[in-house]
Amino acid sequence: MIKKSHLSYFKVNNFKRFDSLLLDNLGQINLIVGDNNIGKTSVLESLLFSENSTEFLHNYHRTLCFRNLHIHPKQVYSPQNGQLLTVELPKINYLSFLLKDIEQALEIEYAYVGQKKQNLSLETMQASQFTGDDKNTIAPHTAFGFRFFVNDVKKEVGGLVPSNYSMHENYIPFVPINKGYKGELVAQYYDAIHNSKAKRKEFKDNLQLLIPDIEDVLPSKINDDEVLSVYLKEKDNSVPITRYGDGTIKLMRILLAITKSEQSRLMIDEIADGIHHSRLADYWAIIITACIKNDVQLFATTHSLECLQKFVTVLKREAFTTYQPLSRVIKLTEIHADEVRAFTHSYPEFAALVETETEIRG
């Protein structure tokens, strides 16, 4: 049974290339497929919405960083004594890269399982549109502001100031493609794994798929920086995880994100990227099991037919048949140049399509 903390319905208007996109009949494990450049990653990004305006804006802003579009405040220091003189705010509205039409509101309608629909709305405004009351709540020198509505009630007015990027903070439930090893994984490890013997064992056991002789994973110091390192059986010294391939690092990142996203949702872009085809089935088994155990609703994209086939293969295993009703494949289809629709297939439908070799990816 899909939990009440999971989305059953989601609709977004005026986001990226989408005038409007509806996802319905959602499951706990949702695999999103479709042609290249149809907007699969954009769907994941739109699902980073929050009822909290600060988190909402921060999550959406960080997706631009993942695309190497960095719009941040700039700290200006004195050349004489190195003291901070001022903070220069960007002169560009970063939401112009997220909204299809900056003059229109970003609108989101959603429902959790067994609950009624709710809606969020974000409007942007330029300094010339600030009222007297607005100016009292908007940061000085900010050229752009926002109005945030929850269920059609204005909840907040504020300055549209992009968040500063900190490697050890600002976690969002999104695993981008080709992220590689970054220092924030250590912070995620401490938050999600370190203080639980059971979670550390589960983490280690899951990594055995790609590191068979692993004995433990712990932070270690290298040149005064903490990195996650692997301890191997019959070896005394640790090995930095960076010595392993991208697939190992990606699995580690996903496992940490699943644990940290307990009782919430997690978005993973190109979930099979970097994983050898011979490991895909067991890889899926680990991820599905971890999501179920941590009550995580997963939304993942893939362009790989083999990934989709192994998804079906795992769900046929005796230990996984109870998860078939929780699983969906969502196909994005371009109806015409300005319209993309999402078609949700439950397990019997997408399994039959895969088994009959019907192309459902695009």
C-alpha positions in Angstrom: 0.0 0.0 0.0 1.3 3.5 -0.9 1.9 5.6 2.2 0.0 8.8 2.9 3.3 10.8 2.8 3.6 10.0 -0.9 2.2 12.0 -3.8 -0.6 10.5 -5.8 -1.2 13.5 -8.0 1.1 16.3 -9.3 0.5 19.1 -11.7 2.9 22.0 -12.6 2.2 25.0 -14.8 4.7 27.4 -16.3 7.8 25.5 -15.5 10.8 25.2 -18.0 9.3 23.9 -21.3 6.0 22.9 -19.8 2.9 25.1 -20.1 1.2 22.4 -18.0 2.2 18.9 -17.1 0.1 16.4 -15.1 1.4 13.3 -13.4 -1.5 11.1 -12.0 -1.8 7.6 -10.5 1.7 7.9 -9.0 3.3 5.0 -7.2 6.1 4.7 -4.6 8.7 3.7 -7.3 8.3 5.8 -10.4 10.6 5.4 -13.4 10.3 8.3 -15.9 11.1 7.6 -19.6 10.9 9.5 -22.9 12.8 10.9 -25.8 16.0 13.0 -25.3 15.3 16.7 -24.4 11.7 16.1 -23.7 12.0 17.3 -20.1 12.6 14.2 -17.9 15.1 16.1 -15.7 12.8 19.1 -15.6 10.1 16.9 -14.1 12.4 15.8 -11.3 13.3 19.4 -10.7 9.7 20.5 -10.5 9.1 17.8 -7.8 11.4 19.7 -5.5 8.6 22.0 -4.5 7.9 22.6 -0.8 5.2 24.3 1.2 7.9 26.3 2.8 8.9 29.3 0.6 12.5 29.4 1.7 13.0 25.7 0.9 11.0 26.0 -2.3 13.2 28.8 -3.7 16.4 27.2 -2.4 15.7 23.9 -4.0 14.8 25.4 -7.3 17.8 27.7 -7.3 20.1 24.7 -6.6 18.9 23.0 -9.7 20.6 25.8 -11.7 23.9 25.0 -10.0 23.6 21.4 -11.0 23.3 22.7 -14.6 26.5 24.8 -14.1 24.4 28.0 -14.1 25.7 29.8 -11.0 23.8 32.9 -9.8 24.9 33.8 -6.3 25.5 36.8 -4.1 29.1 38.2 -4.4 31.0 39.2 -1.2 33.2 42.2 -1.7 36.3 42.5 0.6 38.6 45.5 1.3 41.9 45.2 -0.6 43.6 46.9 2.4 42.5 44.8 5.4 40.5 42.0 3.9 37.3 43.0 5.8 33.9 42.3 4.2 32.7 45.6 2.7 29.4 44.6 1.1 27.4 41.8 -0.5 26.4 42.4 -4.1 23.2 40.7 -5.1 22.8 39.4 -8.7 21.2 41.7 -11.2 19.5 38.9 -12.9 16.3 37.1 -11.8 17.3 33.5 -11.6 13.6 32.4 -11.9 13.8 33.6 -15.5 15.7 30.3 -16.2 13.0 28.2 -14.5 9.7 29.8 -15.5 8.5 29.4 -19.1 7.0 32.9 -18.8 8.4 35.1 -16.1 5.4 37.4 -16.3 3.1 34.5 -15.2 3.0 32.6 -11.9 4.5 29.2 -11.3 1.6 27.0 -10.2 1.7 23.6 -8.5 -1.3 21.4 -7.6 -0.7 18.2 -5.7 -2.3 15.6 -3.5 -0.9 13.0 -1.1 -2.5 9.6 -1.0 -6.0 9.8 0.5 -5.9 13.5 0.9 -7.5 16.4 -1.0 -5.7 18.5 -3.6 -3.6 21.5 -2.5 -2.0 24.2 -4.5 1.0 26.5 -4.4 1.7 29.6 -6.4 4.8 31.8 -6.8 4.6 35.2 -8.5 7.7 37.3 -9.2 7.8 41.1 -9.2 10.3 43.8 -10.1 11.4 46.6 -7.7 9.0 49.0 -9.5 6.1 46.8 -8.3 7.0 46.8 -4.6 4.4 48.4 -2.5 5.1 50.2 0.8 4.3 47.1 2.8 6.4 45.0 0.4 9.5 47.1 1.0 9.3 46.5 4.7 9.8 42.7 4.2 12.1 42.7 1.2 15.9 42.8 1.6 17.4 46.2 0.6 18.9 46.6 -2.8 17.0 43.5 -4.1 15.9 44.1 -7.6 13.4 41.2 -7.6 10.8 40.0 -5.1 8.2 37.2 -4.9 4.7 36.6 -3.5 4.1 33.0 -2.3 0.6 31.6 -2.0 -0.6 28.4 -0.3 -4.1 27.2 -1.2 -4.8 30.6 -2.8 -3.9 32.5 0.4 -0.8 34.8 0.3 1.6 33.5 2.9 4.7 35.5 2.2 6.3 38.4 0.4 10.1 38.5 0.2 13.2 39.4 -1.8 14.3 37.0 -4.4 17.8 36.5 -3.1 19.6 33.4 -4.3 21.0 31.1 -1.7 24.7 30.9 -1.1 26.2 27.5 -2.0 27.9 25.7 0.9 29.4 22.3 0.2 28.4 20.9 3.6 24.9 22.4 3.7 21.9 23.0 1.5 21.1 19.3 0.9 18.2 18.8 -1.5 16.6 15.4 -2.3 18.0 15.3 -5.8 20.8 13.1 -7.3 21.9 14.7 -10.6 23.7 12.9 -13.4 27.5 12.7 -13.2 27.8 14.4 -9.9 30.8 12.4 -8.9 32.4 12.6 -5.5 31.9 15.8 -3.5 32.8 16.7 0.0 29.1 17.0 1.1 28.9 13.2 1.1 30.8 13.2 4.3 28.2 15.5 5.9 25.4 13.3 4.6 27.1 10.2 6.0 27.3 11.8 9.5 23.6 12.9 9.3 22.2 9.7 7.9 24.4 6.7 8.7 27.2 7.2 11.2 25.3 7.1 14.5 23.4 3.9 13.7 25.1 0.6 13.8 22.2 -1.0 11.9 22.3 1.6 9.1 26.1 1.4 8.8 25.8 -2.4 8.4 23.0 -2.0 5.8 25.1 0.6 4.0 28.1 -1.6 3.9 26.2 -4.7 2.8 24.6 -2.8 -0.1 28.0 -1.6 -1.3 29.2 -5.2 -1.5 27.5 -5.3 -4.9 30.3 -3.2 -6.3 33.0 -3.7 -3.6 32.7 -7.5 -2.7 35.5 -7.4 0.0 34.3 -4.3 1.8 34.3 -4.5 5.6 33.3 -1.0 6.6 32.9 2.6 5.4 34.2 5.4 7.6 35.5 9.0 7.1 39.2 9.4 7.1 41.6 12.4 6.9 43.6 13.1 3.7 45.5 16.4 3.7 43.3 17.7 6.5 40.1 17.0 4.5 37.7 14.3 5.5 36.8 11.8 2.8 34.7 8.6 2.9 37.0 5.6 2.8 36.5 1.9 2.5 38.1 -0.7 4.8 38.7 -4.0 3.0 38.9 -7.5 4.5 42.4 -8.6 5.3 43.8 -5.1 4.7 44.8 -2.7 7.5 44.7 0.6 5.6 41.6 2.3 4.3 41.1 3.1 0.6 39.4 6.5 -0.4 36.1 5.9 -2.2 37.5 8.2 -4.9 39.7 5.3 -6.1 36.6 3.4 -7.2 34.6 4.1 -10.4 31.7 6.5 -11.0 29.2 3.6 -10.6 30.4 2.9 -7.0 30.3 6.6 -6.1 26.8 7.0 -7.6 25.5 4.0 -5.6 27.0 5.4 -2.4 25.4 8.8 -3.1 22.0 7.2 -3.8 22.1 5.1 -0.7 23.0 8.1 1.4 20.2 10.1 -0.2 17.6 7.4 0.4 18.5 7.2 4.0 18.4 11.0 4.4 15.1 11.3 2.5 13.3 8.9 4.9 9.4 9.3 4.8 9.8 11.8 1.9 10.5 11.8 -1.8 13.7 11.5 -3.7 14.6 12.4 -7.3 17.4 10.6 -9.2 18.5 11.7 -12.7 19.6 8.8 -15.1 19.5 6.2 -12.3 21.4 3.6 -14.3 24.2 5.9 -15.6 27.6 4.4 -14.8 26.3 1.0 -13.7 27.5 -2.0 -15.8 24.6 -3.9 -17.4 25.6 -7.1 -15.5 25.0 -5.4 -12.2 21.7 -3.6 -13.1 19.3 -6.1 -11.7 20.9 -6.4 -8.3 21.4 -2.6 -8.3 17.7 -2.1 -8.8 17.0 -4.7 -6.1 19.1 -2.7 -3.6 17.5 0.6 -4.5 13.9 -0.7 -4.3 14.5 -2.4 -1.0 16.2 0.7 0.5 13.3 2.9 -0.7 10.7 0.6 0.8 12.5 0.2 4.1 13.0 4.0 4.5 9.5 4.9 3.2 10.9 6.9 0.3 8.9 7.8 -2.8 11.3 7.5 -5.7 11.2 9.4 -9.0 14.0 8.4 -11.4 14.7 9.0 -15.0 16.4 6.7 -17.6 17.1 6.6 -21.3 18.3 3.0 -21.1 16.1 0.1 -22.3 18.2 -2.3 -20.3 17.5 -0.3 -17.2 13.8 -0.6 -17.9 14.1 -4.3 -18.6 16.0 -5.0 -15.4 13.4 -3.0 -13.5 10.8 -5.5 -14.7 13.1 -8.5 -14.0 13.6 -7.5 -10.4 9.9 -7.0 -9.8 9.2 -10.5 -11.0 11.4 -12.0 -8.3 9.5 -13.8 -5.6 10.7 -11.4 -2.9 9.6 -8.4 -4.9 6.2 -9.3 -6.3 4.5 -7.4 -3.4 6.1 -4.2 -4.8 4.6 -4.6 -8.2 1.4 -2.5 -7.2 3.7 0.2 -5.9 5.7 0.6 -9.2 5.0 2.8 -12.2 6.6 3.8 -15.5 5.7 7.3 -16.6 6.3 8.0 -20.3 6.6 11.6 -21.5 5.3 12.1 -25.0 5.4 15.2 -27.1 1.9 15.8 -28.5 3.1 18.8 -30.5 5.8 21.4 -30.3 4.4 23.1 -27.3 2.7 20.3 -25.4 4.2 17.3 -23.5 1.9 14.8 -21.8 2.7 12.1 -19.2 1.2 8.7 -19.5 1.4 6.5 -16.3 1.6 2.8 -16.7 1.1 0.4 -13.7 3.1 -2.8 -13.4 0.9 -5.1 -15.6 0.9 -2.5 -18.4 4.6 -1.7 -18.5 5.7 -5.3 -17.9 3.6 -6.4 -20.9 5.1 -3.6 -23.0 8.6 -4.6 -22.1 8.0 -8.3 -22.6 6.5 -7.8 -26.0 9.5 -5.5 -26.9 7.2 -2.6 -27.5 9.2 0.7 -27.4 7.9 2.7 -24.4 10.9 5.0 -23.8 10.1 7.5 -26.5 
